[in-house]
Amino acid sequence: MVALVAGVVLGLAPQTAVAATPGSDTVALSDWMGSLPGVADTPLSELPIPGTHDSATSSLTADSPWSEAGRADFGDAALAFIPKAAAAAWSRAQPDSVGAQLRAGIRYLDLRLTQEPDQDVYLEHGLRGPALTPVLTEIGDFARAHPREAVIVGLDRFSAFDDRGYGRVRDAVRAAFGDRLAPAALGAEVTLRQLWSAQRNVLLVDTSGRLADLGAYGGDAVYAPWPNTADAGVTIAAAEKTMAGHDHGRFSVVGTALTPDAATIAGGLFRGVGSLAELTTRDGHPPIASWLHELAPGRNLNVVTADWYADPVCGTTFSRLVLSKVDGSAVPAPCDAWTSGSGTYWSWTDWTVHTWADLAWTPVSGASGYEVTLGGVAGCAGGTTETATTASVRVDRPNRAGGEYLCRGSEYDLRVRARTAAGWQPWSAVRRIRL
């Protein structure tokens, strides 16, 4: 195992301090819609809105029962061979309750419903999650406490439903939202100012079509294609296609979640990825956050959803990264880091074989220096073993570094941070690399 090491700092030209101005990087996330300048008259279908995918899954554990939806998807025979602990690890898509997500700036929630044998309605993702009523109540409580914040709530799937199930959903919606429910007649191009004037701030999207008389938007009000891939590059390409075809009369959802298949899950065991959270934060967040960061602010980016939304990206939160597309605020840390090459060479100085790696990362605007760390994950089995026990990293060019005394065939957790006029900024997300 290679010890964690800190890199040498690259010194660049000193930066002049710039006075901070209110914006997406400083606004209180619990009230950003009511506080962020310049958004009150923007149609909601053109406003960058942070959202979560499989929003109500934080409570899933190995003790959670299979849902009726899970049984329909896999069949009881297959479920008998799936360990519940593994099912929970790959079904839990969020770390926090919907209330915590709303307070952290999330304004689009994806809720999948299942009617269970006890006739109650629950949220699900293969496993059965919390009951629907308390989740909607939590959303309604937030909407009343923050009347200038608009929340889009998507009700989807409706597995194993009968009339009693739809009746329970109807009762729960009325009790939770009441007169805060915005009528679908306002359309997706409604503005925050119009919602404030109407004193409505919950927009319900119902794919079942059974709640239209309550004012719910139909499923056709949202365009949310599903890439269905564990490949971040494919996910980014699908997001770009969604943006290019954005119909401003509908909410357009760019989904950044990775979808693992059986091969992804099995392969993850050999590289230390044993959950959806680990797949998301290691393989998804760095490249997708880098892509999102590089997008110019514009009206074609609308709702952006993510798994494991609380993991820091680009040294900030997922919500702030999405909101940076409103006003172009800078992010304080590299969004991604990678190795651009590695190999070995013979050193005539110490008569040993050295393993080297070239490291790179996305730049930070205004940075005067960077620091790099490499944390050893896997040993040197099957590779070249160095005589030195400690790796070293040198930062010798802008956004580039070289490492030596590494182990060929090993894995490392790479991260980078930037120094700006305000001092050292947060670390980037961890990127696992193999030499």
BALO-526047 format. One line per 5 residues: for each residue x, y, z of C-alpha. Coordinates in nm, 2 decimals. Example, Ala and Ser with C-alpha at 12.3 -4.5 7.8 and 13.67 -1.06 7.14 Angstrom:
% residues 2
1.23:-0.45:0.78  1.37:-0.11:0.71
***
This chain:
% residues 435
0.00:0.00:0.00  0.14:0.34:-0.10  0.11:0.61:0.16  -0.09:0.93:0.10  0.13:1.21:-0.02
0.10:1.58:-0.08  0.24:1.74:-0.39  0.46:2.04:-0.44  0.27:2.36:-0.51  0.29:2.53:-0.85
0.35:2.90:-0.81  0.19:3.12:-1.07  0.14:3.50:-1.10  -0.02:3.66:-0.79  -0.39:3.74:-0.83
-0.56:4.06:-0.74  -0.85:4.02:-0.49  -1.19:4.09:-0.63  -1.48:4.20:-0.42  -1.74:3.93:-0.37
-2.09:4.00:-0.52  -2.41:3.82:-0.43  -2.48:3.53:-0.67  -2.53:3.16:-0.71  -2.21:3.09:-0.52
-2.33:3.27:-0.20  -2.71:3.28:-0.20  -2.88:3.08:0.07  -2.97:2.75:-0.09  -3.29:2.71:0.11
-3.43:3.03:-0.05  -3.23:3.07:-0.37  -3.54:3.12:-0.60  -3.66:3.41:-0.39  -3.31:3.56:-0.35
-3.11:3.51:-0.66  -3.11:3.82:-0.88  -3.25:3.79:-1.23  -3.46:3.48:-1.21  -3.80:3.60:-1.11
-3.92:3.66:-1.47  -3.74:3.36:-1.63  -3.98:3.09:-1.74  -3.93:2.78:-1.52  -3.87:2.58:-1.84
-3.56:2.79:-1.91  -3.42:2.82:-1.56  -3.13:2.58:-1.45  -3.29:2.39:-1.16  -3.11:2.13:-0.95
-3.30:1.80:-0.90  -3.25:1.45:-0.77  -3.31:1.11:-0.93  -3.49:0.85:-0.72  -3.52:1.12:-0.46
-3.68:0.92:-0.17  -3.43:0.63:-0.14  -3.21:0.75:0.15  -3.38:0.51:0.40  -3.33:0.19:0.20
-3.14:-0.08:0.40  -3.08:-0.45:0.39  -3.39:-0.48:0.61  -3.62:-0.31:0.35  -3.86:-0.55:0.19
-3.88:-0.60:-0.19  -4.14:-0.37:-0.34  -4.41:-0.49:-0.57  -4.23:-0.30:-0.85  -3.91:-0.50:-0.77
-4.09:-0.82:-0.78  -4.24:-0.73:-1.12  -3.90:-0.63:-1.25  -3.70:-0.93:-1.14  -3.94:-1.21:-1.04
-3.95:-1.39:-0.70  -3.72:-1.66:-0.83  -3.44:-1.42:-0.91  -3.49:-1.22:-0.60  -3.42:-1.52:-0.39
-3.06:-1.51:-0.51  -3.00:-1.14:-0.46  -2.85:-1.05:-0.12  -3.05:-0.78:0.04  -2.74:-0.59:0.15
-2.62:-0.57:-0.21  -2.97:-0.47:-0.33  -2.98:-0.19:-0.08  -2.63:-0.07:-0.18  -2.73:-0.04:-0.54
-3.08:0.09:-0.49  -3.00:0.37:-0.25  -2.95:0.67:-0.48  -2.96:0.96:-0.22  -2.81:1.01:0.12
-3.07:1.25:0.26  -3.44:1.29:0.30  -3.64:1.50:0.06  -3.67:1.77:0.32  -3.29:1.79:0.35
-3.26:1.80:-0.03  -3.50:2.09:-0.05  -3.31:2.29:0.21  -2.99:2.22:0.01  -3.14:2.38:-0.30
-3.30:2.09:-0.48  -3.62:2.19:-0.65  -3.71:1.89:-0.86  -3.80:1.56:-0.70  -3.84:1.22:-0.87
-4.08:0.99:-0.68  -4.16:0.64:-0.78  -4.48:0.49:-0.64  -4.58:0.14:-0.55  -4.90:0.01:-0.40
-4.81:-0.27:-0.15  -5.01:-0.57:-0.02  -5.11:-0.37:0.29  -5.29:-0.13:0.04  -5.08:0.16:0.14
-4.87:0.36:-0.11  -4.49:0.38:-0.08  -4.19:0.51:-0.26  -3.96:0.25:-0.42  -3.64:0.17:-0.61
-3.65:-0.21:-0.62  -3.68:-0.21:-0.25  -3.97:-0.05:-0.06  -3.89:0.29:0.08  -4.10:0.53:0.30
-4.47:0.57:0.28  -4.59:0.84:0.04  -4.79:1.05:0.28  -4.51:1.16:0.52  -4.28:1.23:0.22
-4.54:1.46:0.06  -4.61:1.62:0.40  -4.24:1.70:0.42  -4.25:1.87:0.08  -4.57:2.06:0.17
-4.42:2.18:0.50  -4.12:2.32:0.31  -4.34:2.49:0.05  -4.54:2.67:0.31  -4.23:2.77:0.51
-4.06:2.90:0.19  -4.34:3.04:-0.03  -4.11:3.20:-0.28  -3.95:2.86:-0.37  -4.12:2.65:-0.64
-4.09:2.28:-0.61  -4.16:2.04:-0.90  -4.27:1.70:-0.78  -4.28:1.41:-1.02  -4.50:1.11:-0.94
-4.41:0.82:-1.16  -4.43:0.45:-1.22  -4.75:0.37:-1.01  -4.66:0.00:-0.98  -4.94:-0.25:-0.89
-5.20:0.02:-0.85  -5.58:-0.01:-0.83  -5.85:0.25:-0.76  -5.78:0.23:-0.38  -5.42:0.32:-0.45
-5.50:0.62:-0.66  -5.75:0.73:-0.40  -5.47:0.72:-0.14  -5.24:0.93:-0.36  -5.52:1.18:-0.42
-5.59:1.22:-0.04  -5.22:1.25:0.03  -5.17:1.52:-0.23  -5.47:1.73:-0.11  -5.36:1.70:0.26
-4.99:1.78:0.19  -5.02:2.06:-0.07  -5.37:2.20:-0.05  -5.38:2.56:-0.19  -5.01:2.56:-0.26
-5.07:2.34:-0.57  -5.01:2.53:-0.89  -5.27:2.45:-1.17  -5.13:2.29:-1.49  -5.30:2.57:-1.69
-5.00:2.79:-1.59  -4.78:2.58:-1.81  -4.41:2.50:-1.79  -4.32:2.85:-1.90  -4.47:3.00:-1.58
-4.24:3.24:-1.40  -4.16:3.26:-1.03  -4.32:3.61:-1.02  -4.65:3.46:-1.15  -4.64:3.18:-0.89
-4.57:3.44:-0.61  -4.87:3.65:-0.73  -5.09:3.34:-0.73  -4.95:3.22:-0.39  -4.88:2.88:-0.54
-4.54:2.70:-0.54  -4.59:2.32:-0.58  -4.60:2.20:-0.94  -4.72:1.83:-0.94  -4.64:1.62:-1.25
-4.85:1.30:-1.25  -4.77:1.04:-1.51  -5.08:0.84:-1.42  -5.32:1.10:-1.55  -5.55:1.04:-1.25
-5.49:1.37:-1.07  -5.56:1.62:-1.35  -5.87:1.75:-1.17  -5.65:1.86:-0.88  -5.45:2.07:-1.12
-5.16:1.83:-1.18  -4.95:1.85:-1.49  -4.95:1.55:-1.71  -4.66:1.33:-1.79  -4.62:1.50:-2.12
-4.52:1.83:-1.94  -4.18:1.68:-1.88  -3.92:1.55:-2.13  -3.68:1.32:-1.94  -3.50:1.07:-2.16
-3.32:0.79:-1.98  -2.97:0.71:-2.12  -2.97:0.37:-1.93  -2.59:0.35:-1.92  -2.30:0.33:-1.67
-2.08:0.52:-1.92  -2.04:0.88:-1.83  -1.94:0.98:-2.18  -2.26:0.83:-2.32  -2.46:1.01:-2.05
-2.30:1.34:-2.14  -2.38:1.29:-2.51  -2.74:1.21:-2.42  -2.76:1.53:-2.21  -2.63:1.74:-2.50
-2.89:1.59:-2.73  -3.16:1.66:-2.48  -3.05:2.02:-2.46  -3.03:2.06:-2.83  -3.39:1.95:-2.87
-3.53:2.14:-2.57  -3.90:2.23:-2.62  -3.95:2.54:-2.40  -4.31:2.45:-2.35  -4.21:2.15:-2.14
-3.97:2.09:-1.85  -3.66:1.93:-1.99  -3.47:1.70:-1.76  -3.10:1.63:-1.81  -3.03:1.32:-1.62
-2.67:1.27:-1.50  -2.73:0.94:-1.31  -2.54:0.63:-1.42  -2.74:0.31:-1.45  -2.54:0.00:-1.36
-2.61:-0.34:-1.52  -2.51:-0.68:-1.39  -2.17:-0.66:-1.55  -2.11:-0.32:-1.40  -2.20:-0.44:-1.05
-1.99:-0.76:-1.08  -1.70:-0.57:-1.23  -1.71:-0.31:-0.95  -1.62:-0.57:-0.70  -1.27:-0.60:-0.85
-1.21:-0.22:-0.83  -1.36:-0.14:-0.50  -1.69:-0.01:-0.62  -1.96:-0.18:-0.42  -2.26:0.06:-0.43
-2.44:0.31:-0.65  -2.29:0.58:-0.44  -1.94:0.47:-0.51  -2.01:0.42:-0.88  -2.17:0.77:-0.90
-1.90:0.96:-0.71  -1.60:0.79:-0.87  -1.71:0.73:-1.23  -1.99:0.98:-1.28  -1.95:1.30:-1.09
-1.60:1.40:-1.20  -1.64:1.39:-1.58  -2.01:1.50:-1.57  -1.94:1.79:-1.33  -1.65:1.90:-1.56
-1.88:1.90:-1.86  -2.15:2.09:-1.67  -1.89:2.34:-1.54  -1.77:2.41:-1.90  -2.13:2.48:-2.03
-2.19:2.85:-2.10  -2.50:2.98:-1.92  -2.80:2.96:-2.15  -3.17:2.89:-2.18  -3.14:2.53:-2.30
-3.03:2.39:-1.97  -3.33:2.33:-1.75  -3.37:2.06:-1.48  -3.05:1.87:-1.40  -3.09:1.56:-1.18
-2.82:1.36:-1.01  -2.77:1.06:-0.78  -2.59:1.11:-0.45  -2.64:1.49:-0.48  -2.46:1.57:-0.16
-2.12:1.46:-0.27  -1.90:1.77:-0.34  -1.83:1.84:-0.70  -1.58:2.10:-0.82  -1.52:2.20:-0.46
-1.89:2.31:-0.42  -2.23:2.14:-0.39  -2.43:2.00:-0.68  -2.69:2.26:-0.63  -2.44:2.55:-0.66
-2.28:2.39:-0.96  -2.62:2.39:-1.14  -2.70:2.74:-1.03  -2.36:2.86:-1.16  -2.52:2.82:-1.50
-2.76:3.10:-1.41  -2.50:3.37:-1.36  -2.17:3.22:-1.46  -2.02:3.21:-1.11  -1.68:3.04:-1.09
-1.63:2.72:-0.91  -1.34:2.69:-0.66  -1.19:2.35:-0.74  -1.10:2.13:-1.04  -1.40:1.93:-1.15
-1.20:1.63:-1.27  -0.85:1.49:-1.26  -0.69:1.20:-1.46  -0.37:1.04:-1.57  -0.26:1.11:-1.92
0.01:0.84:-1.93  0.23:0.62:-1.72  0.53:0.39:-1.76  0.87:0.29:-1.62  1.23:0.39:-1.68
1.57:0.28:-1.55  1.75:0.53:-1.33  2.13:0.53:-1.35  2.13:0.75:-1.04  2.01:0.49:-0.80
2.02:0.18:-1.02  1.64:0.11:-0.98  1.33:0.09:-1.20  1.10:0.39:-1.15  0.73:0.40:-1.24
0.60:0.74:-1.35  0.26:0.90:-1.42  0.16:1.22:-1.58  -0.14:1.37:-1.40  -0.38:1.64:-1.53
-0.69:1.82:-1.42  -0.94:2.08:-1.52  -0.82:2.44:-1.44  -0.96:2.68:-1.19  -1.00:3.04:-1.30
-0.77:3.27:-1.12  -0.57:2.99:-0.95  -0.22:3.08:-0.84  -0.12:2.72:-0.75  -0.23:2.36:-0.71
-0.17:2.08:-0.48  -0.20:1.71:-0.56  -0.24:1.40:-0.35  -0.23:1.03:-0.44  -0.37:0.78:-0.20
-0.27:0.42:-0.26  -0.56:0.18:-0.29  -0.44:-0.15:-0.43  -0.09:-0.30:-0.39  0.17:-0.38:-0.66
0.05:-0.73:-0.74  0.16:-0.82:-1.08  0.34:-0.50:-1.15  0.68:-0.33:-1.09  0.77:-0.27:-0.73
0.96:0.04:-0.65  1.25:0.05:-0.40  1.11:0.36:-0.24  0.81:0.32:0.00  0.67:0.67:-0.06
0.53:0.81:-0.38  0.62:1.16:-0.48  0.43:1.42:-0.69  0.57:1.73:-0.85  0.36:2.00:-0.99
0.57:2.15:-1.27  0.33:2.30:-1.52  -0.01:2.47:-1.51  -0.27:2.19:-1.47  -0.01:1.92:-1.50
0.19:1.71:-1.26  0.43:1.42:-1.26  0.45:1.14:-1.01  0.73:0.89:-0.94  0.80:0.60:-0.70
0.46:0.46:-0.79  0.36:0.10:-0.84  0.28:-0.02:-1.19  -0.05:-0.20:-1.20  -0.18:-0.03:-0.89
-0.48:0.20:-0.82  -0.46:0.54:-0.67  -0.72:0.79:-0.55  -0.62:1.12:-0.71  -0.74:1.46:-0.60
-0.64:1.82:-0.66  -0.70:2.16:-0.49  -0.64:2.51:-0.61  -0.49:2.82:-0.44  -0.66:3.15:-0.52
-0.64:3.50:-0.38  -0.88:3.38:-0.10  -0.64:3.09:0.00  -0.65:2.72:-0.05  -0.99:2.60:-0.19
-1.17:2.27:-0.13  -1.04:1.95:-0.29  -1.18:1.81:-0.61  -1.38:1.50:-0.61  -1.17:1.18:-0.58
-1.08:1.02:-0.91  -0.96:0.66:-0.90  -0.68:0.59:-1.15  -0.49:0.27:-1.25  -0.13:0.28:-1.37
***
